Amino acid sequence: QVQLVESGGGLVQPGGSLRLSCVASRSILSIPVMNWFLQAPGNKRELLATMFSSGITTYADSVKGRFTISRDIATNTMYLQMNSLKPEDTGVYYCRSLRGTSESWGQGTQVTVSS
């Protein structure tokens, strides 16, 4: 079982930046797929970005050009760098891992974009 711990959320103004972290309990090179999701208030959980163990990344249209996934293999950490933040980016951000049919979720971290 993979354990995931997210951190880095907070309150930022529109146009600002924030960097989220997701620390895994095992090497991220052993996890084929890792994702970031957003659950906005009253909404379903939305897929924002994906990183494969090869380093290839994909992004939803809503965040393309603004958000970037990166990783630090030595510390088992995946990051989400969020720039040009908008009020609609507000919500709880979740880290997810997928190995075959086995998935794990972090506890979530709150991001609020407001002036």
C-alpha positions in Angstrom: 0.0 0.0 0.0 1.3 3.5 -0.9 0.9 6.3 1.6 0.7 9.8 0.3 1.0 13.1 2.3 0.2 16.4 0.7 1.2 19.9 1.9 1.7 23.5 0.7 -1.8 24.7 0.4 -2.9 28.2 1.6 -4.4 31.5 0.7 -3.1 33.4 -2.3 -4.3 36.4 -4.4 -5.4 36.0 -8.1 -2.3 36.0 -10.3 -0.2 34.6 -7.5 1.7 31.3 -7.3 1.8 28.3 -5.0 3.8 25.0 -4.8 2.2 21.8 -3.5 4.1 18.7 -2.4 3.1 15.1 -2.3 5.5 12.7 -0.5 5.1 9.0 -1.2 6.0 6.1 1.1 8.0 4.3 -1.7 10.1 5.3 -4.6 8.0 7.2 -7.1 9.9 5.4 -9.9 8.0 2.3 -8.7 4.7 4.0 -9.2 3.6 3.9 -12.8 1.1 6.8 -12.6 0.7 9.7 -10.2 -1.9 12.5 -10.5 -3.1 15.7 -9.1 -6.8 16.3 -8.7 -8.9 19.3 -7.7 -12.2 19.1 -5.9 -13.8 22.5 -6.0 -16.7 23.3 -3.6 -19.8 21.5 -4.7 -18.0 19.8 -7.6 -16.8 16.4 -8.6 -13.1 15.6 -8.2 -11.4 16.8 -11.4 -8.2 15.4 -12.9 -5.6 18.2 -13.4 -2.3 16.6 -14.2 -0.6 13.3 -14.6 3.0 12.1 -14.3 4.2 8.7 -15.5 7.2 7.0 -14.0 9.1 7.8 -17.2 8.8 11.5 -16.5 6.2 12.2 -19.2 3.5 14.6 -18.0 0.0 15.5 -19.2 -2.4 18.4 -18.2 -6.0 19.3 -18.4 -6.9 22.2 -20.7 -7.9 24.3 -17.7 -4.4 24.3 -16.2 -2.2 23.9 -19.3 0.5 26.6 -19.4 -0.1 27.6 -15.8 0.6 24.4 -13.8 3.7 22.2 -13.9 4.4 18.8 -12.4 7.9 18.0 -11.3 9.6 15.4 -9.0 12.5 14.8 -6.6 13.3 11.1 -6.8 15.7 11.2 -3.9 12.9 12.4 -1.5 9.9 10.5 -3.1 8.3 13.8 -3.7 6.0 15.0 -6.5 5.3 18.7 -6.8 2.6 20.8 -8.5 3.8 24.4 -9.3 0.8 26.6 -9.8 1.2 30.0 -11.4 -1.3 32.7 -12.6 -3.8 31.4 -10.1 -7.5 32.2 -10.6 -10.5 32.1 -8.2 -11.8 29.0 -9.9 -8.6 27.2 -8.9 -10.0 27.2 -5.3 -10.6 23.9 -3.7 -9.0 20.8 -2.1 -6.1 19.4 -4.0 -5.4 15.6 -3.9 -2.4 13.5 -4.8 -3.2 10.0 -6.2 -1.1 7.0 -7.1 -2.1 4.1 -9.4 -0.3 0.8 -9.6 -2.3 -1.6 -11.8 -5.8 -1.5 -10.2 -4.5 -0.4 -6.8 -4.9 3.3 -6.1 -4.0 5.5 -3.1 -5.1 9.0 -2.2 -3.6 11.7 0.0 -5.5 13.6 2.6 -5.9 16.7 0.5 -4.7 20.3 1.0 -6.8 23.4 0.8 -6.0 26.1 -1.7 -8.0 29.4 -1.7 -7.5 32.0 -4.4 -9.1 35.3 -3.4 -8.4 39.0 -3.1 
